[in-house]
Amino acid sequence: MSIIDNRYEASGPDASEPDDAAPGEHNAQPIERRVFRDEIREKLIDGILTGRLRPGTRIVETKLAQQFGVSQAPVREALRDLALYGFVVNSPFRGTRVRRITPEELLEIYPIRAALEGVAAAAAAARIDEATLNQLEDLIATMRDAAARNDQWAQVNADGAFHHTIITAAGNRMLEHVWQTMRLSVTTCVTHSLTHRSLHEITERHVPVLEALRSRDPVKAEAAIRRHIEEPGEWIRAAAAATATADAEPSEGEPPE
């Protein structure tokens, strides 16, 4: 069974349409293509972010077109969007594949995320309403429930929604656009954090961020979210250093160089 089970059918001109339609009225292909491109792109993004499409998975344009019941044009445009957003990479002879983020890239992402979301949290603190604060509280409750069930993907999805809610609350469309281009990186950061701490601990680390936003103090909110993001980067950096040190040490019985 295909991992993407939704099919879309391109609609042709309605045979019952009157003959005196204006010139060009039948030609809705550009609109349809744009809709199909958006649908395909979001389906693929969902597959990547939820782990159904794993890093390194090859994405074949012709197979996707058959699966969605469309021509290759909207599929090609959707894959172009994914490449711009950093979800896939194209290479000669290997085709299009889901991007694999290296440990080095991951360490570079943390300070960028911290700075970006720090700006968002500071802006959000000054304008956030009770409904949004309650939404953030509900997302923490969802993460707690996922942790109790040991449901990693439900926790990751709620974690991403928590951060996206803060980005949206900032009311800065350009900032949100930049953050959206980092969605794969954000999810990768979260999943890597889970290799260092439990689901319960990762969940509770969101509470100080919510409390800082409730204070409506931009300085506190920025500091809280920056610490929230930078600390997992420190875990990964420390683990990488420990691994490098272990690899450099001679094995038992092996003389040092």
MARBA-3410 file (N, C-alpha, C, O; in Angstrom, 1 decimal):
257
0.8,-1.2,0.0,0.0,0.0,0.0,0.9,1.2,0.0,1.9,1.3,0.7 ~ 0.5,2.2,-0.7,1.3,3.4,-0.8,1.2,4.2,0.5,0.2,4.2,1.2 ~ 2.3,4.9,0.8,2.4,5.7,2.0,1.5,6.9,1.9,1.1,7.6,2.9 ~ 1.2,7.3,0.6,0.3,8.4,0.4,-0.9,7.9,-0.3,-0.8,7.6,-1.5 ~ -2.0,7.8,0.4,-3.2,7.1,-0.2,-4.3,8.0,-0.7,-5.3,7.5,-1.2
-4.1,9.3,-0.7,-5.1,10.2,-1.2,-4.8,10.3,-2.7,-3.7,10.5,-3.2 ~ -5.9,10.2,-3.5,-5.8,10.4,-5.0,-6.6,11.6,-5.4,-7.7,11.9,-4.8 ~ -6.1,12.3,-6.4,-6.8,13.5,-6.8,-7.0,13.3,-8.3,-6.1,12.9,-9.1 ~ -8.2,13.7,-8.8,-8.5,13.6,-10.2,-8.6,15.0,-10.8,-9.3,15.8,-10.3 ~ -7.9,15.2,-11.9,-8.0,16.4,-12.6,-9.4,16.5,-13.3,-9.8,15.6,-13.9
-10.1,17.6,-13.1,-11.4,17.7,-13.6,-11.3,18.4,-15.0,-10.7,19.4,-15.2 ~ -12.0,17.8,-16.0,-12.0,18.3,-17.3,-13.2,19.3,-17.5,-13.9,19.5,-16.5 ~ -13.4,19.9,-18.6,-14.5,20.9,-18.9,-15.8,20.2,-18.7,-15.9,19.0,-19.1 ~ -16.7,20.8,-18.1,-18.1,20.3,-17.8,-18.8,20.3,-19.2,-19.0,21.3,-19.8 ~ -19.3,19.0,-19.6,-20.0,18.9,-20.9,-21.3,19.7,-20.9,-21.8,20.0,-22.0
-21.8,19.9,-19.7,-23.1,20.6,-19.6,-23.0,22.1,-19.7,-24.0,22.8,-19.6 ~ -21.8,22.6,-19.8,-21.5,24.0,-19.7,-22.1,24.7,-21.0,-21.9,24.1,-22.1 ~ -22.7,25.8,-21.0,-23.3,26.5,-22.2,-22.2,26.8,-23.2,-21.0,27.0,-22.9 ~ -22.6,26.8,-24.5,-21.7,27.0,-25.6,-21.2,28.4,-25.7,-20.2,28.7,-26.3 ~ -21.9,29.3,-25.0,-21.5,30.7,-25.2,-20.6,31.2,-24.1,-20.5,32.4,-23.8
-19.9,30.3,-23.4,-18.9,30.6,-22.4,-17.9,31.6,-23.0,-17.5,31.5,-24.2 ~ -17.3,32.4,-22.2,-16.4,33.4,-22.7,-15.1,32.7,-23.1,-14.8,31.6,-22.5 ~ -14.3,33.2,-24.0,-13.1,32.6,-24.4,-12.1,32.5,-23.2,-12.0,33.4,-22.4 ~ -11.5,31.3,-23.1,-10.6,31.0,-22.1,-11.3,30.5,-20.8,-10.6,30.1,-19.8 ~ -12.6,30.5,-20.7,-13.3,30.1,-19.5,-13.2,28.6,-19.2,-13.1,28.2,-18.1
-13.0,27.8,-20.3,-12.8,26.4,-20.1,-11.4,26.1,-19.6,-11.2,25.0,-19.0 ~ -10.5,27.0,-19.9,-9.1,26.7,-19.6,-8.8,27.0,-18.1,-8.2,28.1,-17.8 ~ -9.1,26.0,-17.2,-8.8,26.2,-15.8,-7.5,25.5,-15.4,-7.2,25.4,-14.2 ~ -6.8,25.0,-16.3,-5.6,24.2,-16.0,-4.6,24.9,-15.0,-4.1,24.3,-14.1 ~ -4.3,26.2,-15.3,-3.3,26.8,-14.4,-3.8,26.8,-12.9,-3.0,26.6,-12.0
-5.1,27.0,-12.7,-5.6,27.0,-11.3,-5.6,25.6,-10.8,-5.1,25.4,-9.6 ~ -6.0,24.6,-11.6,-6.0,23.2,-11.1,-4.5,22.8,-10.8,-4.3,22.1,-9.8 ~ -3.6,23.1,-11.7,-2.2,22.7,-11.5,-1.7,23.3,-10.2,-1.0,22.6,-9.4 ~ -2.0,24.6,-9.9,-1.6,25.2,-8.7,-2.1,24.5,-7.4,-1.4,24.2,-6.5 ~ -3.4,24.1,-7.5,-4.1,23.4,-6.4,-3.4,22.0,-6.2,-3.1,21.7,-5.1
-3.2,21.3,-7.3,-2.6,20.0,-7.2,-1.2,20.1,-6.6,-0.8,19.3,-5.8 ~ -0.4,21.1,-7.1,0.9,21.3,-6.6,0.9,21.5,-5.1,1.7,20.9,-4.4 ~ 0.0,22.3,-4.6,0.0,22.6,-3.2,-0.4,21.3,-2.4,0.1,21.1,-1.3 ~ -1.4,20.6,-2.9,-1.9,19.4,-2.2,-0.8,18.3,-2.2,-0.5,17.7,-1.1 ~ -0.1,18.1,-3.3,1.0,17.2,-3.3,2.2,17.6,-2.4,2.7,16.8,-1.7
2.5,18.8,-2.5,3.6,19.4,-1.6,3.3,19.1,-0.2,4.2,18.6,0.6 ~ 2.1,19.4,0.3,1.7,19.3,1.7,1.7,17.8,2.1,2.0,17.5,3.2 ~ 1.2,16.9,1.2,1.2,15.5,1.5,2.6,15.0,1.7,2.9,14.2,2.6 ~ 3.5,15.4,0.8,4.9,15.0,0.9,5.6,15.5,2.2,6.3,14.8,2.8 ~ 5.3,16.8,2.5,5.9,17.4,3.7,5.4,16.6,4.9,6.2,16.3,5.8
4.1,16.3,4.9,3.5,15.5,6.0,4.2,14.1,6.1,4.5,13.7,7.2 ~ 4.4,13.5,5.0,5.1,12.2,5.0,6.5,12.3,5.5,7.0,11.4,6.2 ~ 7.2,13.4,5.2,8.6,13.5,5.6,8.7,13.9,7.1,9.5,13.3,7.9 ~ 7.8,14.8,7.6,7.8,15.2,9.0,7.4,14.1,9.9,7.8,14.1,11.1 ~ 6.5,13.2,9.5,6.0,12.2,10.3,6.9,10.9,10.2,6.6,9.9,10.9
7.9,10.9,9.4,8.8,9.8,9.3,8.4,8.7,8.3,9.1,7.7,8.2 ~ 7.2,8.9,7.6,6.8,7.9,6.7,7.7,7.9,5.5,8.0,6.8,4.8 ~ 8.2,9.1,5.1,9.3,9.2,4.1,10.6,9.5,4.8,10.8,10.6,5.2 ~ 11.4,8.5,4.9,12.6,8.6,5.7,13.7,9.3,4.9,13.7,9.3,3.7 ~ 14.7,9.9,5.6,15.9,10.5,4.9,16.5,9.5,3.9,16.8,8.3,4.3
16.8,10.0,2.7,17.4,9.1,1.7,16.4,8.4,0.8,16.8,7.9,-0.2 ~ 15.1,8.5,1.2,14.1,7.9,0.3,14.0,8.5,-1.0,14.0,9.8,-1.1 ~ 14.0,7.7,-2.1,13.9,8.3,-3.5,12.5,8.6,-3.8,11.6,7.8,-3.5 ~ 12.2,9.8,-4.4,10.9,10.2,-4.8,10.9,10.2,-6.3,11.6,11.0,-6.9 ~ 10.0,9.3,-6.9,10.0,9.2,-8.4,8.8,10.0,-8.9,7.6,9.7,-8.5
9.1,10.9,-9.7,8.1,11.9,-10.3,6.9,11.1,-11.0,5.8,11.4,-10.8 ~ 7.3,10.2,-11.8,6.2,9.5,-12.6,5.3,8.7,-11.7,4.1,8.6,-11.9 ~ 5.9,8.0,-10.7,5.1,7.2,-9.8,4.1,8.1,-9.0,3.0,7.7,-8.7 ~ 4.6,9.3,-8.5,3.7,10.2,-7.8,2.6,10.7,-8.7,1.5,10.8,-8.2 ~ 2.9,11.0,-9.9,1.9,11.4,-10.8,0.8,10.4,-11.0,-0.4,10.7,-11.0
1.2,9.1,-11.1,0.2,8.0,-11.2,-0.6,7.9,-9.9,-1.8,7.7,-10.0 ~ 0.1,8.0,-8.8,-0.5,7.8,-7.5,-1.6,8.9,-7.3,-2.7,8.6,-6.7 ~ -1.3,10.1,-7.6,-2.2,11.2,-7.4,-3.2,11.4,-8.6,-4.2,12.2,-8.5 ~ -3.0,10.7,-9.7,-3.9,10.8,-10.8,-3.8,12.1,-11.5,-4.8,12.6,-12.0 ~ -2.6,12.6,-11.6,-2.4,13.9,-12.3,-1.3,13.8,-13.3,-0.6,12.8,-13.3
-1.0,14.9,-14.0,0.1,14.9,-14.9,1.4,15.1,-14.1,1.3,15.4,-12.9 ~ 2.5,15.0,-14.8,3.8,15.2,-14.1,4.1,16.7,-13.7,4.9,17.0,-12.9 ~ 3.4,17.6,-14.4,3.7,19.0,-14.2,3.5,19.5,-12.8,4.4,20.1,-12.2 ~ 2.3,19.3,-12.1,2.2,19.7,-10.8,3.1,19.0,-9.8,3.5,19.5,-8.8 ~ 3.4,17.7,-10.1,4.3,16.9,-9.3,5.7,17.6,-9.3,6.4,17.8,-8.3
6.1,17.9,-10.5,7.5,18.5,-10.7,7.5,19.9,-10.0,8.5,20.2,-9.4 ~ 6.4,20.7,-10.0,6.4,21.9,-9.3,6.4,21.7,-7.8,7.1,22.5,-7.1 ~ 5.7,20.7,-7.3,5.7,20.4,-5.9,7.1,20.0,-5.4,7.5,20.5,-4.3 ~ 7.8,19.2,-6.2,9.2,18.8,-5.8,10.1,20.0,-5.9,11.1,20.1,-5.1 ~ 9.9,20.9,-6.8,10.7,22.1,-6.8,10.5,23.0,-5.6,11.5,23.5,-5.0
9.3,23.1,-5.1,9.0,23.8,-3.9,9.7,23.1,-2.7,10.3,23.8,-1.8 ~ 9.7,21.8,-2.7,10.3,21.0,-1.6,11.8,21.2,-1.5,12.4,21.3,-0.5 ~ 12.4,21.3,-2.7,13.8,21.6,-2.8,14.1,22.9,-2.3,15.1,23.1,-1.6 ~ 13.3,23.9,-2.6,13.5,25.3,-2.1,13.4,25.3,-0.6,14.1,26.1,0.1 ~ 12.5,24.6,0.0,12.3,24.5,1.4,13.3,23.6,2.1,13.3,23.5,3.4
14.1,22.9,1.4,15.1,22.1,2.0,14.7,20.7,2.4,15.4,20.0,3.2 ~ 13.5,20.3,1.9,13.0,18.9,2.3,13.6,17.8,1.4,13.8,16.7,1.9 ~ 14.0,18.2,0.2,14.5,17.2,-0.7,15.8,17.7,-1.4,16.0,18.9,-1.4 ~ 16.6,16.8,-2.0,17.7,17.3,-2.7,17.7,16.5,-4.1,17.3,15.4,-4.2 ~ 18.2,17.2,-5.1,18.3,16.6,-6.4,19.8,16.4,-6.8,20.6,17.3,-6.6
20.1,15.3,-7.3,21.5,15.0,-7.7,21.5,14.2,-9.0,20.6,13.3,-9.2 ~ 22.5,14.4,-9.9,22.6,13.6,-11.1,22.7,12.1,-10.8,23.4,11.7,-9.9 ~ 21.9,11.3,-11.6,21.9,9.9,-11.6,21.3,9.3,-10.3,21.0,8.1,-10.3 ~ 21.0,10.1,-9.3,20.3,9.6,-8.1,18.9,10.1,-8.0,18.1,9.6,-7.2 ~ 18.6,11.2,-8.7,17.2,11.7,-8.7,16.9,12.5,-7.5,17.8,13.1,-6.9
15.6,12.6,-7.1,15.2,13.4,-6.0,15.1,12.5,-4.8,14.4,11.4,-4.8 ~ 15.7,12.9,-3.7,15.6,12.1,-2.4,15.3,13.0,-1.2,15.6,14.2,-1.3 ~ 14.7,12.4,-0.2,14.4,13.1,1.0,15.8,13.5,1.6,16.7,12.7,1.8 ~ 15.9,14.8,2.0,17.2,15.3,2.5,17.6,14.6,3.8,16.7,14.5,4.7 ~ 18.8,14.3,3.9,19.4,13.8,5.2,20.2,14.9,5.8,21.2,15.3,5.3
19.8,15.3,7.0,20.5,16.4,7.7,21.7,15.8,8.5,21.5,14.9,9.3 ~ 22.9,16.3,8.2,24.1,15.8,8.9,24.2,16.3,10.3,23.6,17.4,10.6 ~ 25.0,15.7,11.2,25.2,16.2,12.5,25.8,17.6,12.5,25.5,18.4,13.3 ~ 26.7,17.8,11.5,27.3,19.2,11.4,26.2,20.2,11.1,26.2,21.3,11.7 ~ 25.3,19.9,10.1,24.3,20.8,9.8,23.3,21.1,11.0,22.9,22.2,11.2
23.1,20.0,11.7,22.2,20.1,12.8,22.7,21.1,13.9,22.0,21.9,14.4 ~ 24.0,21.0,14.2,24.6,21.9,15.1,24.6,23.3,14.7,24.5,24.3,15.5 ~ 24.6,23.5,13.4,24.6,24.9,12.8,23.1,25.4,12.9,22.9,26.7,13.0 ~ 22.2,24.5,12.9,20.8,25.0,12.9,20.3,25.5,14.3,19.6,26.5,14.3 ~ 20.8,25.0,15.4,20.3,25.4,16.7,20.5,26.9,17.0,19.5,27.5,17.4
21.7,27.5,16.8,21.7,28.9,17.0,20.9,29.8,16.1,20.4,30.8,16.5 ~ 20.7,29.3,14.9,19.8,30.0,13.9,18.3,30.0,14.4,17.6,31.0,14.5 ~ 17.9,28.8,14.8,16.6,28.6,15.4,16.4,29.4,16.6,15.4,30.1,16.8 ~ 17.4,29.4,17.5,17.3,30.2,18.8,17.1,31.7,18.5,16.3,32.3,19.2 ~ 17.9,32.2,17.6,17.8,33.6,17.2,16.4,33.9,16.6,15.8,34.9,17.0
16.0,33.1,15.7,14.7,33.3,15.0,13.5,33.3,15.9,12.7,34.1,16.0 ~ 13.5,32.2,16.7,12.4,32.0,17.6,12.5,33.0,18.8,11.4,33.3,19.4 ~ 13.7,33.4,19.1,13.8,34.5,20.1,13.1,35.7,19.7,12.4,36.4,20.5 ~ 13.3,36.1,18.5,12.6,37.3,17.9,11.1,37.1,18.0,10.4,38.0,18.4 ~ 10.7,35.9,17.6,9.3,35.6,17.6,8.7,35.6,19.0,7.6,36.2,19.2
9.3,35.1,20.0,8.8,35.0,21.3,8.7,36.4,21.9,7.7,36.7,22.6 ~ 9.7,37.2,21.7,9.7,38.6,22.2,8.5,39.4,21.6,7.8,40.1,22.3 ~ 8.3,39.2,20.3,7.2,39.9,19.6,5.8,39.3,20.1,4.9,40.1,20.3 ~ 5.8,38.0,20.3,4.5,37.4,20.7,4.1,37.8,22.1,3.0,38.0,22.4 ~ 5.1,37.9,23.0,4.9,38.2,24.4,4.1,39.6,24.5,3.3,39.7,25.4
4.4,40.5,23.6,3.8,41.8,23.7,2.4,41.9,23.2,1.6,42.8,23.4 ~ 2.0,40.8,22.5,0.6,40.9,21.8,-0.2,39.6,22.0,-1.3,39.5,21.4 ~ 0.3,38.6,22.7,-0.4,37.3,22.7,-1.7,37.5,23.5,-1.8,38.2,24.5 ~ -2.7,36.7,23.1,-4.0,36.8,23.8,-4.2,35.5,24.6,-3.4,34.5,24.5 ~ -5.3,35.5,25.4,-5.5,34.3,26.3,-5.8,33.1,25.5,-5.5,32.0,25.9
-6.5,33.2,24.4,-6.9,32.1,23.6,-5.6,31.4,23.1,-5.5,30.1,23.1 ~ -4.6,32.1,22.7,-3.3,31.5,22.2,-2.6,30.9,23.3,-2.0,29.8,23.2 ~ -2.6,31.6,24.5,-1.9,31.0,25.7,-2.6,29.7,26.1,-1.9,28.7,26.4 ~ -3.9,29.6,26.0,-4.6,28.4,26.3,-4.3,27.3,25.3,-4.2,26.1,25.6 ~ -4.1,27.7,24.0,-3.8,26.8,23.0,-2.4,26.1,23.3,-2.2,24.9,23.1
-1.5,27.0,23.7,-0.1,26.5,24.0,-0.2,25.5,25.2,0.5,24.5,25.3 ~ -1.1,25.9,26.2,-1.2,25.0,27.4,-1.8,23.6,26.9,-1.4,22.6,27.4 ~ -2.8,23.7,26.0,-3.4,22.4,25.5,-2.4,21.6,24.8,-2.4,20.4,24.9 ~ -1.4,22.2,24.0,-0.4,21.5,23.3,0.6,20.8,24.3,1.0,19.7,24.0 ~ 0.8,21.5,25.4,1.7,20.8,26.4,0.9,19.6,27.0,1.5,18.6,27.3
-0.4,19.7,27.2,-1.2,18.6,27.7,-1.2,17.5,26.7,-1.1,16.3,27.1 ~ -1.2,17.8,25.4,-1.1,16.8,24.4,0.2,16.1,24.4,0.3,14.9,24.2 ~ 1.3,16.8,24.6,2.6,16.2,24.7,2.7,15.3,25.9,3.3,14.3,25.9 ~ 2.1,15.7,27.1,2.1,14.9,28.3,1.4,13.6,28.0,1.9,12.5,28.4 ~ 0.3,13.7,27.3,-0.5,12.5,27.0,0.3,11.6,26.1,0.3,10.3,26.3
1.0,12.1,25.1,1.8,11.3,24.2,3.0,10.7,24.9,3.3,9.5,24.6 ~ 3.6,11.4,25.9,4.7,10.9,26.6,4.2,9.7,27.5,4.9,8.7,27.6 ~ 3.0,9.8,28.1,2.5,8.7,28.9,2.2,7.5,28.1,2.3,6.4,28.6 ~ 1.9,7.7,26.8,1.7,6.5,25.9,2.9,6.1,25.1,2.9,5.2,24.4 ~ 4.0,6.9,25.4,5.3,6.6,24.7,5.1,6.7,23.2,5.7,6.0,22.4
4.3,7.7,22.8,4.0,8.0,21.4,4.9,9.1,20.9,4.6,10.3,21.0 ~ 6.1,8.7,20.3,7.1,9.7,19.9,6.6,10.7,18.9,6.8,11.9,19.0 ~ 5.9,10.1,17.8,5.5,11.0,16.7,4.4,12.0,17.1,4.3,13.1,16.7 ~ 3.5,11.5,18.0,2.4,12.4,18.5,3.1,13.6,19.3,2.7,14.7,19.3 ~ 4.1,13.2,20.1,4.8,14.2,20.9,5.6,15.2,20.0,5.6,16.4,20.2
6.2,14.7,18.9,7.0,15.5,18.0,6.0,16.5,17.3,6.3,17.7,17.1 ~ 4.8,16.0,16.9,3.9,16.8,16.2,3.4,17.9,17.1,3.2,19.1,16.6 ~ 3.0,17.6,18.3,2.6,18.6,19.2,3.7,19.6,19.6,3.4,20.8,19.7 ~ 4.9,19.1,19.6,6.1,20.0,19.9,6.2,21.0,18.8,6.3,22.2,19.0 ~ 6.1,20.5,17.5,6.2,21.4,16.4,5.1,22.4,16.3,5.3,23.6,16.0
3.9,22.0,16.7,2.7,22.9,16.7,2.9,24.0,17.8,2.4,25.1,17.6 ~ 3.5,23.6,18.9,3.7,24.6,20.0,4.6,25.7,19.5,4.3,26.9,19.7 ~ 5.7,25.4,18.8,6.6,26.4,18.3,6.0,27.2,17.1,6.2,28.4,17.1 ~ 5.2,26.5,16.3,4.6,27.2,15.2,3.5,28.2,15.7,3.4,29.3,15.2 ~ 2.9,27.9,16.8,1.9,28.8,17.4,2.6,30.1,17.9,2.0,31.1,17.8
3.7,29.9,18.5,4.5,31.1,18.9,4.9,32.0,17.7,4.8,33.2,17.7 ~ 5.4,31.3,16.7,5.8,32.0,15.5,4.6,32.8,14.9,4.7,33.9,14.5 ~ 3.4,32.1,14.8,2.2,32.8,14.3,1.8,34.0,15.2,1.4,35.0,14.7 ~ 1.9,33.8,16.5,1.5,34.8,17.5,2.4,36.1,17.4,1.9,37.1,17.8 ~ 3.6,35.9,16.8,4.5,37.1,16.6,3.9,38.1,15.6,4.2,39.3,15.7
3.0,37.6,14.7,2.4,38.5,13.8,3.3,39.1,12.7,3.1,40.1,12.1 ~ 4.4,38.3,12.4,5.4,38.7,11.5,5.5,37.7,10.3,6.0,36.6,10.5 ~ 4.9,38.1,9.2,4.7,37.2,8.1,6.1,36.7,7.5,6.3,35.6,7.1 ~ 7.0,37.7,7.4,8.3,37.3,6.9,9.0,36.3,7.8,9.7,35.4,7.3 ~ 8.9,36.6,9.1,9.5,35.7,10.1,8.9,34.3,9.9,9.6,33.3,10.0
7.6,34.2,9.8,6.9,32.9,9.6,7.4,32.2,8.4,7.6,31.0,8.3 ~ 7.6,33.0,7.3,8.0,32.4,6.0,9.4,31.8,6.2,9.6,30.6,5.7 ~ 10.3,32.5,6.9,11.6,31.9,7.1,11.6,30.7,7.9,12.3,29.7,7.6 ~ 10.7,30.7,9.0,10.6,29.6,9.9,10.1,28.4,9.1,10.5,27.2,9.3 ~ 9.1,28.6,8.2,8.5,27.5,7.4,9.6,26.8,6.6,9.5,25.6,6.4
10.6,27.5,6.1,11.6,26.9,5.3,12.5,26.0,6.2,13.3,25.2,5.6 ~ 12.4,26.1,7.5,13.2,25.3,8.4,12.4,24.2,9.1,12.8,23.6,10.0 ~ 11.2,23.9,8.6,10.3,22.9,9.2,11.0,21.5,9.4,10.9,20.9,10.4 ~ 11.7,21.1,8.3,12.4,19.8,8.4,13.5,19.9,9.5,13.6,18.9,10.3 ~ 14.2,21.0,9.5,15.3,21.1,10.5,14.7,21.2,11.9,15.3,20.6,12.8
13.5,21.8,12.1,12.9,21.9,13.4,12.5,20.5,13.9,12.8,20.2,15.0 ~ 11.9,19.8,13.0,11.5,18.4,13.4,12.7,17.5,13.7,12.7,16.7,14.6 ~ 13.7,17.7,12.9,15.0,16.9,13.1,15.6,17.2,14.4,16.1,16.4,15.1 ~ 15.6,18.5,14.8,16.1,18.9,16.1,15.3,18.2,17.2,15.9,17.7,18.2 ~ 14.0,18.2,17.1,13.2,17.6,18.1,13.4,16.1,18.2,13.6,15.6,19.4
13.5,15.4,17.1,13.7,14.0,17.2,15.1,13.6,17.7,15.3,12.6,18.4 ~ 16.1,14.5,17.4,17.4,14.2,18.0,17.4,14.5,19.5,18.1,13.8,20.2 ~ 16.6,15.4,19.9,16.6,15.7,21.4,16.1,14.4,22.1,16.5,14.2,23.2 ~ 15.2,13.7,21.5,14.6,12.5,22.1,15.6,11.4,22.3,15.4,10.5,23.1 ~ 16.7,11.5,21.6,17.8,10.4,21.8,18.6,10.8,23.0,19.4,9.9,23.5
18.4,12.0,23.6,19.2,12.4,24.8,18.4,12.5,26.0,18.9,12.4,27.1 ~ 17.1,12.7,25.9,16.2,12.9,27.1,14.9,12.2,26.8,14.6,11.8,25.7 ~ 14.2,11.9,27.9,12.9,11.2,27.8,11.8,12.1,27.2,11.9,13.3,27.2 ~ 10.7,11.5,26.8,9.6,12.3,26.3,9.0,13.2,27.4,8.6,14.3,27.1 ~ 9.0,12.7,28.6,8.5,13.5,29.7,9.3,14.7,30.0,8.8,15.8,30.1
10.7,14.5,29.9,11.5,15.7,30.2,11.4,16.7,29.0,11.4,17.9,29.3 ~ 11.4,16.2,27.8,11.3,17.1,26.7,10.0,17.9,26.8,9.9,19.1,26.5 ~ 8.9,17.3,27.2,7.6,17.9,27.3,7.7,19.0,28.4,7.2,20.2,28.1 ~ 8.2,18.7,29.5,8.2,19.7,30.6,9.1,20.9,30.4,8.9,22.0,31.0 ~ 10.0,20.8,29.4,10.9,21.9,29.1,10.1,23.0,28.4,10.6,24.1,28.2
8.9,22.8,28.0,8.0,23.8,27.3,7.3,24.7,28.4,6.9,25.8,28.0 ~ 7.2,24.2,29.6,6.5,25.0,30.6,7.1,26.3,30.9,6.4,27.3,30.9 ~ 8.4,26.5,31.1,9.0,27.8,31.3,8.8,28.8,30.1,8.6,30.0,30.4 ~ 8.7,28.3,28.9,8.4,29.1,27.8,7.0,29.7,27.9,6.8,30.9,27.7 ~ 6.1,28.8,28.2,4.7,29.3,28.4,4.6,30.3,29.5,3.9,31.3,29.4
5.2,30.0,30.6,5.2,30.9,31.8,5.8,32.3,31.4,5.2,33.3,31.8 ~ 6.8,32.3,30.6,7.4,33.6,30.2,6.5,34.3,29.3,6.4,35.6,29.4 ~ 5.8,33.6,28.4,4.8,34.3,27.6,3.7,34.8,28.4,3.1,35.9,28.0 ~ 3.2,34.1,29.4,2.1,34.5,30.2,2.5,35.8,31.0,1.6,36.6,31.3 ~ 3.8,36.0,31.3,4.2,37.2,32.0,4.1,38.4,31.0,4.2,39.6,31.5
4.1,38.2,29.7,4.0,39.2,28.7,5.2,40.1,28.8,5.2,41.3,28.4 ~ 6.4,39.5,29.2,7.6,40.2,29.2,8.5,39.8,28.0,8.9,38.6,28.0 ~ 8.7,40.6,27.0,9.5,40.2,25.9,10.9,39.7,26.2,11.3,38.8,25.5 ~ 11.5,40.3,27.1,12.9,39.9,27.5,12.9,38.5,28.1,13.7,37.7,27.7 ~ 12.0,38.2,29.0,11.9,36.9,29.6,11.5,35.9,28.5,12.0,34.7,28.5
10.6,36.2,27.7,10.1,35.3,26.7,11.2,34.9,25.7,11.4,33.7,25.4 ~ 12.0,35.9,25.3,13.1,35.6,24.4,14.1,34.7,25.0,14.6,33.8,24.4 ~ 14.5,35.1,26.3,15.5,34.3,27.0,15.0,32.8,27.2,15.8,31.9,27.1 ~ 13.7,32.7,27.5,13.2,31.3,27.8,13.3,30.5,26.5,13.7,29.3,26.6 ~ 12.8,31.0,25.4,12.8,30.2,24.2,14.2,29.9,23.6,14.5,28.9,23.1
15.1,30.9,23.8,16.5,30.7,23.4,17.1,29.6,24.2,17.8,28.7,23.6 ~ 16.9,29.6,25.5,17.5,28.5,26.3,16.9,27.2,26.0,17.5,26.2,26.0 ~ 15.6,27.2,25.7,14.8,26.0,25.4,15.4,25.3,24.1,15.5,24.1,24.0 ~ 15.9,26.1,23.2,16.4,25.6,21.9,17.9,25.4,22.0,18.4,24.4,21.4 ~ 18.6,26.2,22.7,20.1,26.1,22.7,20.6,24.9,23.5,21.6,24.3,23.2
19.8,24.6,24.6,20.3,23.5,25.5,20.4,22.2,24.7,21.4,21.5,24.9 ~ 19.4,21.7,23.9,19.5,20.5,23.2,20.7,20.5,22.3,21.3,19.5,22.0 ~ 21.0,21.7,21.7,22.2,21.8,20.9,23.5,21.4,21.7,24.4,20.8,21.1 ~ 23.5,21.9,22.9,24.6,21.6,23.8,24.7,20.1,24.1,25.8,19.5,24.2 ~ 23.5,19.4,24.2,23.6,18.0,24.5,24.2,17.3,23.3,25.0,16.4,23.5
23.8,17.6,22.1,24.3,17.0,20.9,25.8,17.3,20.7,26.6,16.4,20.3 ~ 26.2,18.5,21.0,27.6,18.9,20.9,28.5,18.1,21.9,29.6,17.6,21.5 ~ 28.0,17.9,23.1,28.7,17.2,24.1,28.8,15.7,23.7,29.8,15.1,23.9 ~ 27.7,15.1,23.2,27.7,13.7,22.8,28.7,13.5,21.6,29.4,12.5,21.6 ~ 28.7,14.5,20.7,29.7,14.3,19.6,31.1,14.4,20.0,32.0,13.7,19.5
31.4,15.3,21.0,32.7,15.4,21.5,33.1,14.1,22.3,34.3,13.7,22.1 ~ 32.2,13.6,23.0,32.5,12.3,23.8,32.8,11.2,22.8,33.7,10.4,23.0 ~ 32.0,11.1,21.7,32.2,10.1,20.7,33.6,10.2,20.0,34.3,9.2,19.8 ~ 33.9,11.5,19.7,35.2,11.7,19.1,36.4,11.3,20.0,37.4,10.8,19.5 ~ 36.2,11.6,21.3,37.3,11.3,22.2,37.4,9.8,22.3,38.5,9.2,22.4
36.2,9.1,22.4,36.3,7.6,22.5,36.9,7.0,21.3,37.7,6.0,21.4 ~ 36.6,7.5,20.1,37.2,7.0,18.8,38.7,7.2,18.8,39.4,6.5,18.1 ~ 39.1,8.3,19.4,40.6,8.7,19.4,41.4,7.8,20.3,42.6,7.6,20.1 ~ 40.7,7.2,21.3,41.5,6.4,22.3,41.8,5.1,21.7,41.0,4.5,21.0 ~ 43.0,4.6,22.0,43.4,3.2,21.5,42.5,2.1,22.1,42.2,2.3,23.3
42.2,1.1,21.4,41.4,0.0,22.0,42.3,-0.8,22.9,43.5,-0.7,22.9 ~ 41.6,-1.6,23.7,42.4,-2.4,24.7,43.4,-3.3,24.1,43.0,-4.1,23.1 ~ 44.6,-3.2,24.5,45.7,-4.1,24.0,46.3,-3.5,22.8,47.3,-4.0,22.3 ~ 45.8,-2.4,22.3,46.4,-1.7,21.1,47.3,-0.6,21.6,46.9,0.3,22.3 ~ 48.6,-0.6,21.2,49.5,0.4,21.6,49.2,1.8,21.0,48.7,1.9,19.9
49.3,2.8,21.8,49.1,4.2,21.3,50.0,4.6,20.2,51.1,4.1,20.2 ~ 49.6,5.4,19.3,50.4,5.8,18.2,51.5,6.8,18.7,52.3,7.3,17.9
END
